């Protein structure tokens, strides 16, 4: 790189950061957000959390019912993730450059995946609430649709990255489409795909809490109930148990990843 | 009659930009042919036109008496079983064992269901082990392919191509990622395959001295055109410079 080009890229970097700071200040001004005020209220907020958000002996009595709802939530996210993975698998095979059947279906499946992925899970929950009402099925479908969009995208990239060379070899030897999928794509991609599925299960346990608040099911509903009745001790019990479960699932999936990769 | 008959073949991806132009050649049974030329000359494209991994734009390719561009899906599959292919990056399924990868070469001869379920006959398995033994790989038969060295992987690739019982082997830079030792092993194997089993080999190479040493015939490509076609012994340094478009003394082999 010549000195001139170096100076130019440095100048560009400076302009970029100045613009970034400018945008931040402008948006703070527009939304009436005050940095100083925000920082000043922080100690007060932390103080409130310490005096209210603790687990009392009384709230521990609710633990069995919290646990029951928690298990319901975990299974809901596992079911929605695994079923979404099956659908995503087919769509990804269609959408991948390596295994596409033709360009029309490839574009179609990419468009479908992108639409479902880009609608936030909360929006799905609210839309589905109208047609399915307040029950676990609504939560299931909301999780399913968002997960399936994301997994399709992830699977497409996995297939393209890991199996294009062996697929080329098998195609050159006269193998059929399904032989290539079963004997080259699947063995090469399955570890990464399982890894994505585990990641999605973790994410879905977190989001199903939020979805539960909207659809009135699972741990989210319980959170909402005690929060609105201002029983903050139980709220903190619920929050901490969610955190413990999410960390637990993450540890398990990290272990599984290490073993299969 | 020639095994492979290439007539006036051209290939372009965009109109007016020919990757291959007016390629003409005849390749006979049992011949060992090297294709040399600078990167981007169209060597890989040409090889892939023969088994129709890439469709040609103009011209005719006749292989074993069959017009390649007229084949439908089913007969294309049959056509490809007669042509084994070997790649620079081996293109094995790295998470499967050596023997599984070798047996993959039989898929072309099997129904979809047999292939998906991995149903191979006793004969096919025997043949796979026999080939591995011949290539000095029998002790690695149950190893996963990602544990092998480059030279070993390429030998698995050769076994996978040979189990197709092909009439022609297309080798796309088989030694470009190998060290000199492994390169020699691979080239020796390819040579003995061509001599003993009477299988025609078309090999893309970057090493002119290797091409000269091993092949019966050398074809030089530059910018998608055949600029040299003749016996490897007759390949003069003037001809080499014509192929690579270089000045005398500017190539690393001199």
HADDOCK unambig.tbl for C-alpha pairs under 7 A between the chains (distance, minus, plus):
assign (segid A and resid 165 and name CA) (segid B and resid 91 and name CA) 4.93 0.50 0.50
assign (segid A and resid 166 and name CA) (segid B and resid 91 and name CA) 4.58 0.50 0.50
assign (segid A and resid 166 and name CA) (segid B and resid 92 and name CA) 5.31 0.50 0.50
assign (segid A and resid 166 and name CA) (segid B and resid 93 and name CA) 5.59 0.50 0.50
assign (segid A and resid 169 and name CA) (segid B and resid 91 and name CA) 5.97 0.50 0.50
assign (segid A and resid 172 and name CA) (segid B and resid 53 and name CA) 6.80 0.50 0.50
assign (segid A and resid 172 and name CA) (segid B and resid 80 and name CA) 6.08 0.50 0.50
assign (segid A and resid 172 and name CA) (segid B and resid 85 and name CA) 6.65 0.50 0.50
assign (segid A and resid 173 and name CA) (segid B and resid 80 and name CA) 5.53 0.50 0.50
assign (segid A and resid 173 and name CA) (segid B and resid 81 and name CA) 5.30 0.50 0.50
assign (segid A and resid 173 and name CA) (segid B and resid 84 and name CA) 6.29 0.50 0.50
assign (segid A and resid 173 and name CA) (segid B and resid 105 and name CA) 6.14 0.50 0.50
assign (segid A and resid 173 and name CA) (segid B and resid 108 and name CA) 5.97 0.50 0.50
assign (segid A and resid 174 and name CA) (segid B and resid 77 and name CA) 4.54 0.50 0.50
assign (segid A and resid 174 and name CA) (segid B and resid 78 and name CA) 6.64 0.50 0.50
assign (segid A and resid 174 and name CA) (segid B and resid 80 and name CA) 4.99 0.50 0.50
assign (segid A and resid 174 and name CA) (segid B and resid 81 and name CA) 5.26 0.50 0.50
assign (segid A and resid 174 and name CA) (segid B and resid 107 and name CA) 6.78 0.50 0.50
assign (segid A and resid 174 and name CA) (segid B and resid 108 and name CA) 4.24 0.50 0.50
assign (segid A and resid 175 and name CA) (segid B and resid 107 and name CA) 4.99 0.50 0.50
assign (segid A and resid 175 and name CA) (segid B and resid 108 and name CA) 4.66 0.50 0.50
assign (segid A and resid 176 and name CA) (segid B and resid 112 and name CA) 6.22 0.50 0.50
assign (segid A and resid 178 and name CA) (segid B and resid 112 and name CA) 6.52 0.50 0.50
assign (segid A and resid 178 and name CA) (segid B and resid 116 and name CA) 6.86 0.50 0.50
assign (segid A and resid 179 and name CA) (segid B and resid 112 and name CA) 5.96 0.50 0.50
assign (segid A and resid 179 and name CA) (segid B and resid 115 and name CA) 5.61 0.50 0.50
assign (segid A and resid 179 and name CA) (segid B and resid 116 and name CA) 5.12 0.50 0.50
assign (segid A and resid 182 and name CA) (segid B and resid 116 and name CA) 5.76 0.50 0.50
assign (segid A and resid 183 and name CA) (segid B and resid 116 and name CA) 6.77 0.50 0.50
assign (segid A and resid 184 and name CA) (segid B and resid 93 and name CA) 5.91 0.50 0.50
assign (segid A and resid 187 and name CA) (segid B and resid 95 and name CA) 6.44 0.50 0.50
assign (segid A and resid 188 and name CA) (segid B and resid 93 and name CA) 6.59 0.50 0.50
assign (segid A and resid 188 and name CA) (segid B and resid 95 and name CA) 6.13 0.50 0.50
